[in-house]
């Protein structure tokens, strides 16, 4: 078993996974540090308003650009030549920007309505609406690097983004408090996208023009758009599981202090999701290329479980042994968040072992629509449980709702993965 695990990590490193892993760690450390800084510098009320606005934005983010950067990952990943990949990238940038602009306009002008119960969040919603465009431009560039299998360049892009996020957000918070932080945070991804594109042109790796009309696409435009929308709906499960409850707390309890405590409680368990996500991001294109290979898919997931069962065990052991010390970094006002974190950390097991890997595998093999079914079920269960439990249990009701809905979503993903494997079997059997 030791040799098998060693082989898995060696293979992961050969594909540039370690570069991506450490760059992502750096990005998450920066975001976590900024999160702690904001918690300590802002009042509970102001942090609650900021967190409420960001949670609404995070629910919409998967649909920025109609999810075309997700279409680029799947359809670009299975193309055999770089010219077709470049055509899809240009199409993604051009059309996705228009969709993002429309979404930005809607969120910007509807911000007073969406923040009726928490009026202080309206200004933050207007600022975060810019993020819908900025985020899309950055992840379109990142998707290009991934489909070209330039994983070291991908890792470098994540590192540069972390540095820019840190500098702009830090400058913003000292110049204009929470509003300055929000503005710096939302502008950073777009600036990073410009830096990446400039670097590619300097190294002569970019021969396309983003303002040229992409002709003769290797896939149908309707299918490309449909996949992006379904993939966006599927991705919303990841955001929704941690954001919808924050929004529901604000809407039902209308107390920014309660929102602040819950938002702080989700910071650690939500931040940890990057660990399985990095693993899947590194291998997404490789999985897409082998979408009809049942043996590869099943063997890949078995190897994944072998590694991540150990990782989950270590994380939970450390948390439940030393969580009391860890939570002190938030400051004395947030000690009450510890019991909430104890509940939310249960999600680490189901998220790491089932929801993240199987959701990514289904997306890679082209079953974004199936992921959207899982997301719809998660949305319905989460919404219903939050509505029922928050009035009775307060913020703990939101935590119970999240744990339950994520567990149900994980079970659905297991079933869908099994169905897909059986589907491959049926297709290869002779009539």
Secondary structure, 3 states (H helix, E strand, C coil): CHHHHHHHHHHHHHCCHHHHHHHHHHHHHHHHHHHHHHHHHCCHHHHHHHHHHHHHHHHHHCCHHHHHHHHHHHHHHCCCCHHHHHHHHHHHHHHHHHHHHHHHHHHHHHHHHHCCCCHHHHHHHHHHCCHHHHHHHHHHHHHHHHHCCCHHHHHHHHHHHHHHHHHHHHHHHHHHHHHHHHHHHHHHHHHHHHHHHHHHHHCCCCCCCCCCCCCCCCCCHHHHHHHHHHHHHHHHHHHHHHHHHHHHHHHHHCCHHHHHHHHHHHHHHHHCCHHHHHHHHHHHHHHHHCCCCHHHHHHHHHHHHHHHHHHHHHHHHHHHHHHHHHHHHHCHHHHHHHHHHHHHCCHHHHHHHHHHHHHHHHHHCCCHHHHHHHHHHHHHHHHHHHHHHHHHHCHHHHHHHHHHHHHHHHHHHHHHHHHHHHHHHHHHCCC
